[in-house]
Amino acid sequence: MQDLTRRKILGAAALAAPALLSAQNQQDEVNAAIIGVGGRGTTVLTRAVKSPKVRFTAICDIDPEARDRGATLAKQWKPDLLADYRKLLERKDVDAVIIATPVDLHKEMAIAALEAGKSIYLEKPLGLTPLEVKQVVEAARKAKGILQTGFQLRYDPPRRAAIEHIHQGGIGPVAYMQGDRHTGDLPPEKPWLFDASRSGNIIVEQAVHIFDLMNWAMKTHPIKAMGLGGINVYQGRPFPNRSIWDHYACIFEYPDNIRLSFTHLYIDPRGFSGISERIWGHTGAVDLPSGTKSVLTEREGQAPKPEVLWEGDRGDMTQNAVDAFYQHVRESSEPLNNVTYGMYATLMALMGKKAIEEERIVTWDEVAL
Ligand SMILES: NC(=O)c1ccc[n+]([C@@H]2O[C@H](COP(=O)([O-])OP(=O)(O)OC[C@H]3O[C@@H](n4cnc5c(N)ncnc54)[C@H](O)[C@@H]3O)[C@@H](O)[C@H]2O)c1
């Protein structure tokens, strides 16, 4: 590895990594490792092994089956298999670590990795509490390595085009935002997800993806939240001690009275499901997943067709995200999913969670320590 101390901010053009690597950087092979080869870890590792100039030297999981899965995916390098993540972090032949373990382990593992001088691709969210988030952010700001948060939706070309269009003033000033994440219930083979003290509840563990998109569009975080939620259908299922909600609705307010309404349901019948990420401005509105814009017109006449803001091969957003991560590691440059935005999305979720739990309006200064 070369010069990991040089830092620079890259523009949007640097997001889709491989074609953009400089000739010099293409020489730099990254020594890579992963902690946690479960569901998400397997998805990310499947992409990471395809990233150019990346060599896996170590794989860690407490579950031998997961270690074997990782070993198979990275077999060309015969990585060492470890059960103790601390041993992985002691190694000199590890520069960049993917951390894809349950949320209650993020703070401990992220800080240990950063203090050991590693760069990390840390699955969302940053932590379970405002204090944990603060500790991760402080460690990242002091660290030699970089921290990229696992918000791969930022690397989805239509969403990126829609957000860039907003930033260029394409729909005028933002007026309102809306997000929905509606699916069936979570997989019962992952008990930790159903324990809010381990996952942070669905607003912290899952909704952060969409919160990050809205914060990106707004270039800031909301200042207050109110909401209600609970368990209406899956009380005591699939585990008697289920502590995560199966539904909630939350309204966040950004500066200048710009509001985001967000609903999150896990009680959707199959085929009924969907996500929605929409942003309205003074002259039009964008639909993020389709990368389209509709113009605000008078009532008379036919509605104009939505304008497509992006065309081409949608590609694989997780591949784009990990390719960008390794590029940022080589260049020691600031990721698009940087620690500040990881903090914004996680604290926003914690603010919404507190508002729902306490049935009152909660303000940003109550969660931003
Ligand atoms: N970005 C996304 O779209 C996305 C999607 C799903 C999950 N996630 C996130 O990824 C993370 C993991 O979720 P998942 O669904 O893969 O969970 P999972 O339960 O499928 O996998 C977790 C893995 O971590 C391993 N593990 C647990 N404790 C460990 C320890 N001390 N040391 C090493 N390994 C350990 C487990 O054995 C398991 O293999 C969570 O933060 C989750 O929020 C992100």
The ligand as an SDF file (V2000), in Angstrom:
LIG
                    3D

 44 48  0  0  0  0  0  0  0  0999 V2000
  -26.6600   -2.8310    3.2400 N   0  0  0  0  0  0  0  0  0  0  0  0
  -27.6780   -3.6780    3.1980 C   0  0  0  0  0  0  0  0  0  0  0  0
  -28.5030   -3.6680    2.2790 O   0  0  0  0  0  0  0  0  0  0  0  0
  -27.8300   -4.6960    4.2780 C   0  0  0  0  0  0  0  0  0  0  0  0
  -28.6940   -5.8000    4.1010 C   0  0  0  0  0  0  0  0  0  0  0  0
  -28.7910   -6.7220    5.1330 C   0  0  0  0  0  0  0  0  0  0  0  0
  -28.0640   -6.5380    6.3080 C   0  0  0  0  0  0  0  0  0  0  0  0
  -27.2590   -5.4460    6.4400 N   0  0  0  0  0  0  0  0  0  0  0  0
  -26.4780   -5.2330    7.6750 C   0  0  0  0  0  0  0  0  0  0  0  0
  -25.4090   -6.1840    7.6930 O   0  0  0  0  0  0  0  0  0  0  0  0
  -25.1380   -6.5600    9.0380 C   0  0  0  0  0  0  0  0  0  0  0  0
  -25.2630   -8.0890    9.1600 C   0  0  0  0  0  0  0  0  0  0  0  0
  -26.5910   -8.4670    8.8490 O   0  0  0  0  0  0  0  0  0  0  0  0
  -26.8930   -9.9300    8.2690 P   0  0  0  0  0  0  0  0  0  0  0  0
  -28.2700   -9.8840    7.7700 O   0  0  0  0  0  0  0  0  0  0  0  0
  -25.7990  -10.3420    7.3550 O   0  0  0  0  0  0  0  0  0  0  0  0
  -26.8180  -10.7920    9.6010 O   0  0  0  0  0  0  0  0  0  0  0  0
  -26.4750  -12.3520    9.7000 P   0  0  0  0  0  0  0  0  0  0  0  0
  -26.9660  -12.7910   11.0220 O   0  0  0  0  0  0  0  0  0  0  0  0
  -26.9350  -13.0530    8.4840 O   0  0  0  0  0  0  0  0  0  0  0  0
  -24.8780  -12.3760    9.6610 O   0  0  0  0  0  0  0  0  0  0  0  0
  -24.0680  -11.9440   10.7240 C   0  0  0  0  0  0  0  0  0  0  0  0
  -22.7820  -12.7660   10.7070 C   0  0  0  0  0  0  0  0  0  0  0  0
  -21.9150  -12.2520   11.7150 O   0  0  0  0  0  0  0  0  0  0  0  0
  -21.3170  -13.3580   12.3680 C   0  0  0  0  0  0  0  0  0  0  0  0
  -20.8640  -12.9500   13.6950 N   0  0  0  0  0  0  0  0  0  0  0  0
  -21.6200  -12.7390   14.8090 C   0  0  0  0  0  0  0  0  0  0  0  0
  -20.8210  -12.4160   15.8420 N   0  0  0  0  0  0  0  0  0  0  0  0
  -19.5530  -12.4220   15.3740 C   0  0  0  0  0  0  0  0  0  0  0  0
  -18.2990  -12.1600   15.9820 C   0  0  0  0  0  0  0  0  0  0  0  0
  -18.1700  -11.8300   17.2700 N   0  0  0  0  0  0  0  0  0  0  0  0
  -17.1790  -12.2600   15.2090 N   0  0  0  0  0  0  0  0  0  0  0  0
  -17.2780  -12.5960   13.9000 C   0  0  0  0  0  0  0  0  0  0  0  0
  -18.4560  -12.8640   13.2830 N   0  0  0  0  0  0  0  0  0  0  0  0
  -19.5670  -12.7600   14.0040 C   0  0  0  0  0  0  0  0  0  0  0  0
  -22.4300  -14.3960   12.4120 C   0  0  0  0  0  0  0  0  0  0  0  0
  -21.9300  -15.6900   12.6710 O   0  0  0  0  0  0  0  0  0  0  0  0
  -23.0210  -14.2440   11.0240 C   0  0  0  0  0  0  0  0  0  0  0  0
  -22.3670  -15.0730   10.0890 O   0  0  0  0  0  0  0  0  0  0  0  0
  -26.1290   -5.7840    9.9000 C   0  0  0  0  0  0  0  0  0  0  0  0
  -25.5120   -4.5960   10.2970 O   0  0  0  0  0  0  0  0  0  0  0  0
  -27.2530   -5.4550    8.9540 C   0  0  0  0  0  0  0  0  0  0  0  0
  -27.9340   -4.2860    9.3140 O   0  0  0  0  0  0  0  0  0  0  0  0
  -27.1140   -4.5480    5.4460 C   0  0  0  0  0  0  0  0  0  0  0  0
  1  2  1  0
  2  3  2  0
  2  4  1  0
  4  5  1  0
  4 44  2  0
  5  6  2  0
  6  7  1  0
  7  8  2  0
  8  9  1  0
  8 44  1  0
  9 10  1  0
  9 42  1  0
 10 11  1  0
 11 12  1  0
 11 40  1  0
 12 13  1  0
 13 14  1  0
 14 15  2  0
 14 16  1  0
 14 17  1  0
 17 18  1  0
 18 19  2  0
 18 20  1  0
 18 21  1  0
 21 22  1  0
 22 23  1  0
 23 24  1  0
 23 38  1  0
 24 25  1  0
 25 26  1  0
 25 36  1  0
 26 27  1  0
 26 35  1  0
 27 28  2  0
 28 29  1  0
 29 30  1  0
 29 35  2  0
 30 31  1  0
 30 32  2  0
 32 33  1  0
 33 34  2  0
 34 35  1  0
 36 37  1  0
 36 38  1  0
 38 39  1  0
 40 41  1  0
 40 42  1  0
 42 43  1  0
M  CHG  2   8   1  16  -1
M  END
$$$$
